[in-house]
Amino acid sequence: MGDIYRQAARTIAWLGKGTILSHLAFESCRALAEERRRTLTQSDEAAVHTKGEMATTRSLLQHLIEIVRLGRLWRLGTMMILLRRPYFTRVWIIQEIALSPLLDLACGDEMIPFVDFSRAAIDMLASQLGGKKAAHLAHLMAVRSLLSSTVNRGLYDLPSLASVFGLLAQDKLWIEKNILTLLTLFRDSVATLDVDKVYSLIGLGEEIERGSTYGIQVLYEATEEAYVRVARRILSHQNSLRLFGAITHQLPLGGFDLLKDRIGAYLGRGDSREIVMLPTWVPDWRNKGSVAMPISLPSGDRFRTTRGVPYNFAALNHR
């Protein structure tokens, strides 16, 4: 699938039927993108004429934050509604957005270049609007900037644009070119099959960095077996404990929530989940939670594991 997007002359992402709100959102995108294009151009010119001091991404970010005015909030509000479309929640669209050299967003009979949509979204992040939806878009842009120049052909102004997104999201974002980074950034995405929360990112990971997926094979087996196998591969190839930073714990359903879940499963709808029993040291990628940060060892500290010996890790929650 990745080859299809990477080699496509043009990709059109369908967001669904058009409405008056989507029309207003597209109009807002065009207006904000034009303003942002002028701002980025002025910033580049200022950097060239500064007495040997190049304007940094941080100074540009500060400038962006300062120019967010109340008069723009209604435009940003319409964009927030657009980001709530189911399209942006699906795990399989990540490689579509990341790999397509030329991407357009279509809603109803209207269309806008994705680069303009991204420019407009900078204001949303700078104003702290949009919440997780906007942060998800920031992660998409950051990953897009990690791709090699061969894959990124035609993305003439996206590397610098993506660096702004990465800076805006830095509190929740650390960039290492491996599958664990991708799994962590996009764990709030939605997949029909739980194993696709992992498998949908394998091809993209290899595009970013060869060998960064540690030879994980796409095998459609039970969710528990797949998640344990993936965790073992990551532990075997990384000289860190970062995998454990992705472990989250969710209380089991009980009472009315359990009844609601079971009724939804019986009727074939709802958010009913397969019952999966995972070891405490294995991240449950079905649990969206928040973006988990990695566990880092202090400089100079070391740890040791023995290969070929059954894992026996325990997780303790301290409040």
N, C-alpha and C positions, 0 to 999 in steps of 0.2 A: 504493500500500500504506500509506503514511503516513497518508492521509486516513482509511482504515479504522480504524486504531488510535486516531487522535486523536478521532474522532467516536463511538467505541464507548462504550456505557454501562458496559461491564465487559469486561475481557480476562482469559482464563484461559490461563496458560502451562503446557503439559503437559511435565513432566520425565521421564515414562516410568513404567514399572511400579513399584508399591510393593514395598518389601522391609522387613525388620526394621530395617535400617540407616536407611532413609528415614523410617520411623516414629519412630525415636529422634531423628533430625535435626529433624523437625518439632516434636517435644516440646521439644527443646532450644531451638529458635527461639522458641516461645511463652514459655518460661520466661525466656530472656534478654531478649526484647523487653519483657516486663512490667517487669523490673528496669531496663532502659534507659529505659522510659517514665517511671518514677518519678525516675530520675536527671536526665533532661532537664527534668522539671517542677521539681524542686528547684533546678536550676541557674538556670532562668528566674526563680524566686521570689527566689533569692539576688541576682540581678542587679538586680531591682527595689528591693530593700531595702538594697543597698550604697550607701554615702554618695556618691551621684552617680557612682560608678565602675561602669560596666557590666562584667559578667564577659565576658571575651573568649572567642572560640572556642578560643584556645590554652590558656587556663586550664581550659576544659572538657575539652579533650583531655588535659591533664595529669592531671586528675581521673579520666578514664576509664582511663588507663594504670595509675594507682595502685590501682584497685579490681579489676583483673584478678587473680584468685587461682587457686591450684592446683586448688581445688575445682571451678572452672568448666572446666578444660581438657578434661575428657571430653566436655562439651557442645560445645565448640568443635571437638573432633575429629570428632564426628558431622556437624557442619556442613561441615567441610572435605571429607568424603566426598561430601556432597550437591553441593558446588561442582564436583566432578569429573565430574558428569553431562555427556554430550555437548551437552545443550541450551545450556549456558553458553559453549561454544566457537564456536557458529555466528554468522557475521557478520550474518545476517538478523534475529537476535533483538535486535540493538542498538536498532533503531527501535521494536520491540515494547515493550521495557522503557522506553525513553526517552519515548515518545509517549503511552502508554496512561494516561489519567487515573486509572483504577481497575484495578489489576492484582493478580491472585491467582496463586500458584504451586500447581499440583496435581501430586501424585505418588501413583499408585494411587487410592485412594478418599479421600485426605486432601488438605486445602487450607489454605493460610495466606496472609494478605495480604502482598503484597510489601513494604509499608512495615514490617511486623513483622520480616520476614526481614532487611531492611536494618538495622533497629535492632540486631538480634542480631549482625549481621556486624561492627558497630563494634568489639566486643570482639576479634574475630579480627584486625582490622587493628592495633588498639592493642597486642595481644600479639605482633605480628610473625609470627602463624601464617597459614597459607593460601598464602603465596608469591604467585606470579603469578595464581593463581585469585582470591584475595581482592583483589589489586590491580586486576584486570580489573573486578570488581564495583564497586570504588571509582571507576573511570573512568566506568562506567555511571551512577553516582549523580551524579558531577560534571557530566556532560553533561546529565543530566535537569534539573539546577538551572539550566542556561543557557537553557532554553526560556522563551519569553515567558509571561506570566501567563495569556494567552488559551489557550495550549496546556496550561498546567499547572493548569487549573481542577480542583478536587477534590484536588489534592496539597497538602493543608492544611499539613502539617508537614515536607514534603520539602526545601524550600530550605535551612533551617537544618541539617537532617540531612545533606544533600549537602555543605554547607560543611565539616562534620566529615570526611567522606570525602575531600574535596579537600585538606584540610590534612594528613591522614594520608598521602596519596599525593604530597605536594608535591615530594619529591625526584625524582619521575619525571614530573611533571605541570606543564605550563605551559598556561594557558588563553588562547587567542585564538580568536575566533569565525570560523574558516575551515576549509576542507576538509583542509588540511595537518594541523591539530591532530587532527581525527578520524582521519585515516589513520594518524597516529603512535600515538595512544592505542590503537587497535584493530587494529594490524597482526598481533597474535598470534591473531586470530580465524581461523576456518576457513571456506572457501567451496569449493563444488564447482567453480565456474569461477573462474579466477584474476582475471579482470577484475571480478568481483563484490566483490573486496576493496576496490575503489574505488567501483563503481556503487551498492552497497548503502548507502553513506553520503551520496550526493548529496542525496536527499530530506530526510534528517535535517539536513544542513548548511543547506539552505534554510529549514527550519523554525526553526532557531536564529537565522540571520541572512541576510536576503535578499541575494543577490549574493556570498555567502561561498564559493560553489563555482565562481566565475569563469566561468560559462557552460559548464562541462564537459558535453558531450553523452554520453548513454548509447548507445554504439555497440558492438555485439558483434562486434568485430574480433579480430585476432590479439593476444595478450597484449602482445607487444613494441610494436606500433603503439599500443595503448591507453595503456600506461604512458608512452611517450615523449610522446604527445599531452597527457596529463594533466600531465606535468612541464613542458612548454612553457607551458601555460596558467597554472600556478602561478608560474613564473618571470616571465611577462609581466605579472602582476597584483600581485605582492608586491615591495615595495621592501626586500628582505632576501635573505640567503643561506640562510635556514632550510631550504629544500628539501634542501640538501646535508648537513644534519645527520641526515637520514633515510636516508642511503646506508650500507648495510652490505655487507660482502663475505663470501661463503661459499665455501669451497674446493670445487672440483668433486669429485664422487664418484669413487672409485678403488678398485681391488682388490675385496675381498669386498662392500663397500657398493654398488659399481656393479653387481656380479652380482646381488645381492639386489634392487636397484631394477629391473633389467631383467626378472628373473623375476616380480616383482610386477606389472609392466606387462603381461607376456605372459599372466599368469593373471587379469588384470583386478582385482587388488586391491593393497593396499599404498599407499605414499605416493609413487608414481612421479610425477615432475614433467615438465611439458612443457619441452623444451629451448628456452630463450629467451636471445637474445643482446642485452643492453641496453648502451647507451653508459654509460660510467663515471659520468656525471653524473645518471643517472636512477635513482631508488630502485626496488629490486625488492620490491614489496609482498608478494610470495609468501614472502619470507624473513622469518619471524617474529622471530627474534633477540630482542633486548630493546628496550624502548621507547627510541628514539633521541632525544637532545636536539637542539634546534636550534642552528645555528651563529649566534652573535651577533657583530656588529661592535662594537668599542669606541665609546663615545660620541664623536661628531664625525667618525669615519671615514666615507669614502664609497667607493662603487664604481660602475662604469659598465658597462653592456652595450649592445650595438647590436642593435636589432630588425631582422629581415629578413636577418640574417647567420647562416649555419650555426653551431650551437654547437660548441665545441671545448674542452670542459672535461676535465681529467684529475684522477684521484684518486690520492693518494699515501698509503701506509700507513707510518707511522713507529712503530717498536717501541722 
